[in-house]
Every structure is written in structure tokens, then in C-alpha cells.
């Protein structure tokens, strides 16, 4: 997502990352990899569970991409790291 941020920006998509790490860990990780979007802490994994991003063990997170329309409905959801060319057409 970092490398395709302009494609998301052109569609008025505001990406962010979510995982169970703490805020300080996120700050360091985002700085190290120069993320142009925020990382949010999901310590209890409730967000990951709600969006189907937990692995079978219920603890580990499966990298996933979820696009939520401004109206609040999920328009795209996939495990892995599908790029902008795969996910963004679902907004149209």
C-alpha cells in the first residue's frame, strides 16, 4: 500500500494499518518503513476478528485488505496483499 499511496489518494481512500502491536512499536515501524498512513493498535484483536483477519489459531493476524465505503459497507475484502489495481475497482 505504501508504494501505491497515490492510487489510493486519487480515489479519496484513506488507508491505515491495524495490528496488535503497541503504539510505540507502531511509531518505530512506521518511521522505519516510511509509511504515509497511520498504524492503529488492536491489542485485543477485536478489529481483526470483526473483519475476518484472524488466522485459525485466533491469535495471529493474516494480512488482509478491506475497503469500507463511506456509507459504512464493506466493498472489498481479501486476505494477502492485493494491490490497488485489484481492490480499487470495487469502489466504482
Protein Blocks (a to p, Z undefined) as FASTA:
>chain_A
ZZmmmmmmmnopacddddfbdfklmmmmmmmnopabdcdddfkommmmmnopacfkomac
cdddddddfkopafbdcehjddfklmmmmmZZ
